[in-house]
Amino acid sequence: MAAGKKLDLLTAVEQIMEKAKGTGLSSEFYRKADRYIKYVSDKMKLTKEQSVMMALFIDNSSDTSISISDFGKFLDCRTTRILRYMSDIDVLEKRELVRCCRENNSVTYRVPLEVIEAFKKDEMYVPKDCSGLSCHELFAELEDIFNMRESKELKYEATVEKIRHLFNCNDQLLFVQKVKSYDFEENEKMLLILFSHLFVNNNDDNIRYRDVEFLYEYRHDKSYLKQRLNNGDHILFEEKLIEHNNEDGFVNRDSMRMTSEAKRELFDELGLSSMTQNRKRGDMVRSEDIIPKKLFYGEKIGSQITELGKLLDEEQYKQVHARMKETGFRCGFTCLFYGSAGTGKTETVLQLARQTGRDIFQVNISQIKSMWVGESEKNIKQVFDNYREKVKESNIAPILLFNEADAVIGKRQEGAEKAVDKMGNSIQNIILQEMETLDGILIATTNLAQNMDKAFERRFLYKIKFEKPTVEARISMWREMIPVLKEEEARVLAAKYDFSGGQIENIARHYTIGNILHGDPENIIEELSTYCDSERLEAKGTRKIGFCL
């Protein structure tokens, strides 16, 4: 090197390599290359031995699979001589100056591009500061770490160390705080973080053993993990953080995903759109928003509704629930309200909820049935997942209402071949399975009980048939909905028209609108009879005319 020429890292490396070739890293080499070794050592904050190893790596940086044996050939010495420097190479790896890949009993190295750039700029390489990250930035870092682990560039211990450092630098994040709060073993916590990465970065809800096995180093650890995941008795299952997926309504033990509860608790600060959409499946009706309404039943139905109302009273419900659990019975209460349209099935659910202080988690069947094959099954599973969350969050268990449930509890298609039929069967299998494990209150209403699948019939604990009201009940309804009617006038209408409560309410609305527009009629019976005749025609299929509300 010419006297007076400014020294830099690349020049120093070049001089070290010229003087090292064929020397076997003898003491004479260290004497001759001392000036250049010292420059690298001071600049990079390394020992002399580490500086020499770093120079060897930089000189071979165009190779992404650098082997220690290559150094032996260049230096003209046995590989065992280089192995004496392994502790120094380990320091370089820990400082992230080199990356190591360990695969199939082979160990190779590469120099990261950012390290090469630092040498070109004659600067000490310093890993970027990972503190004060946003949650999105943290998951970007996790993606890099897991990619390095999967490509064998990080040992398991190094992976753990990098993630631990990353978390310690970002303990302001709710995700980090929540993960740290779990009383898990280290390997269990790492698996939870890996599942979180796969969901957040890959939007993966179909995680299989092969997607996570790369995390662990040793065969016995992998074998133990596979067994625990397949059996569903890993602690992540027990803590309701992951679950098996369903396929055609049955558990698929080869496929897993994070639970809705885990996603809500861990990823809320990320504001993921998929989670926001999931939360919208199912409409909550608050008990305090339900308008009181007087209902009229026959003696038999009234007795059944009264009994159900007593059961749903919170104090009684807790006692019965505890007793059922103690005796090994299913703890869920499933009810079917069936009968003709307009007989008060839905309104009865509303009034029971209001009286017992229970919110209603109402299922929108049309939203459940997606046009995309496979989505409907996910939607119905999500409904039950969300309901379980609501039960846990609420002081009083809400009611899960499947209103007009004919579309999902009808007879299954035997030998289904069309995609839409298979989808329908899958939805029913999921609902049947969920009813078996339900810990809450489910009420379904249907107008077509005769079309219901027998498997559903067996799973409903309470089955209440809503029939058209008696003459006496209809008299009471007429007078309740149109207070100006005299009892005799109401009796005439009740005897002449065999209407349901819904039909009488519809006529009362017609009458009220007419009264607002035109004032009191001269003959109220004649006016109401007109509306009744129109309603009766509509029931036979005639198109409605006038006000249709």
Secondary structure, 3 states (H helix, E strand, C coil): CCCCCCCCHHHHHHHHHHHHCCCCCCHHHHHHCHHHHHHHHHHHCCCHHHHHHHHHHHHCCCCCCECHHHHHHHHCCCHHHHHCCHHHHHHHHHCCCCEEEEECCEEEEECCHHHHHHHHCCCCCCCCCCCCCCHHHHHHHHHHHHHHHHCCCCCHHHHHHHHHHHHHCCCCCHHHHHHHHCCCCHHHHHHHHHHHHHHHHHCCCCECHHHHHHHCCCHHHHHHHHHHHHHCCCHHHHCCCEEEEEECCEEEEEEEEECHHHHHHHHHHHCCHHHHHHHCCCEEECHHHCCCCCCCCCHHHHHHHHHHHHHHCHHHHHHHHHHHHHCCCCCCEEEEEEECCCCCHHHHHHHHHHHHCCCEEEECHHHHCCCCCCHHHHHHHHHHHHHHHHHHHCCCCCEEEECCCHHHHECCCCCCCCHHHHHHHHHHHHHHHHHHHCCCEEEEEECCHHHECHHHHHHCCEEEEECCCCHHHHHHHHHHHCCCCCHHHHHHHHHHCCCCHHHHHHHHHHHHHHHHHHCCCCCHHHHHHHHHHHHHHHHCCCCCCCCCC
